[in-house]
């Protein structure tokens, strides 16, 4: 086991559930809950392609499904894993695992091409932060 990570054990119903806890005890959510009618769905964060902010709500894009949660994009950004999720626009946080490539666009902006061929605009304000780990 590396010094960066430790395994935390929880006893739940007689079963052991192991989860990785980074040094310092910081945990990032592995799933988020979304309401659909009277149901509550658990969506794995790794399945989320991108989050789109819209005032006090965030649209959660998972494949062809779009869910809405009541939360600001800024508050969501603070709890997401920065190694997996990156803000690319004032209203968009993208899951880097779903980005296939980034191409230059106009006026210093870029466009992120997702694996499913969707395109998301990357503003020049956030482009340098997005491209940093890719270089």
N, C-alpha and C positions, 0 to 999 in steps of 0.2 A: 504494500500500500504506500502510495507516495505521501509526502508531507503536505501536499496541496489538498488532498482529499481524505476524508475519513468516511467510514460507513456507519450510519446511525441505524439502530435496530428499534423497531416499534413492535410491541406485542399487541396484536389486534385479533380478538377472537381465537386465541390459541395459535395464531400463525405469526411468523416473523416477516415483516416487510422491511426490506433494506432500501435505503435511498442514499444517494451520494450527497454529502454536505461539503461544500468547498471550505477551505481554511477561513476562519473568521466567522463561520456559522451562517453565511449568507445563503439563503435558499431562493430558488426561482421556481415559480409555479410550473408544474408539469401539465396541469389542465386548468381550464377556466370553465365556469358555469354560465350557461345562457338559457334564457327562458324562451320556450316556444309554446304559445298558448298556455295551457295549464301544466306543461311538462318542464322539467329542468334537465338539460342535456349537459354532459361533461365532454368538452372538446379538448383534445390533447394539443398543447401549444405547438408541438412539432408539426401538427397537421395544418396549422394556420398559415396561410400564404402571406397575408398582410392585414394590417389594421388600418382603418380609415376613420379619422376623426371628423365629427360633425357636431359642433357645439358641445353639449354635455353628454353626448353619446359617442360610442365607437362602434363602427361596423366591423364585424369579424368575418373575413373572407376565407372560407374553407372549401376548396374546389368550386363547385357551382352554387354552393349554399352561402348565404349572407345572413349573419345573425347580428343582433343589436344588443349592446350592453350599456347600462347607464354608468358612465365613467368618463373622465376626461382623458385625452390621449397622453397628456403630460403625466398624469397619475399612473397610467398603464405603463408608460415607458420606464418609470422608476422601479417597477417590480419585475420587468422582463430581463432575461439573460442578455447582456450586451454583446456576448460572443455569438449569439444566435440572431438577435433582432437589432435592427439598425434603423434609425429615423432617416428618411430620404427626402422628405418634404414636410412642410409645416403641418400637413394633415395626413401623412402616411408613415407607418412603421412597417418595414418588410422583414420577412423571415429569410435570412441569407441562404438557408438551405434550399430555398425555392428559386433563387436567382441563378439563371443560367449564364448571363453575361450583361455587361454594362457598356453602352455605346455612347459616344459623344452626340450631342444634339445641338441646338442653337444657343447662342449667347452664353456659353459656359455651362449650360444645363446638360444633363445626360438623360438617358432612358435605360431603365432596368428591364431586361427581358426575362420573364419568368419561364420556368420549365414548360408550362402549358401555353407558351407563346403570347401571353398577355404582356402588355407594356405598362410600366409605371414611370411617371416622370420623376426625375431626381433633380431637385433644385440645386443651383450652384452653392447655396448656403450649406447644404448637407453633403455635397458631392465629395469633398475632400475626406470627410469622416468615413464615408462609405468606401472609398477607394483605398484608404490607408491599409486595411488588412489584406487587400487583394493584390497589392504590389509586391 
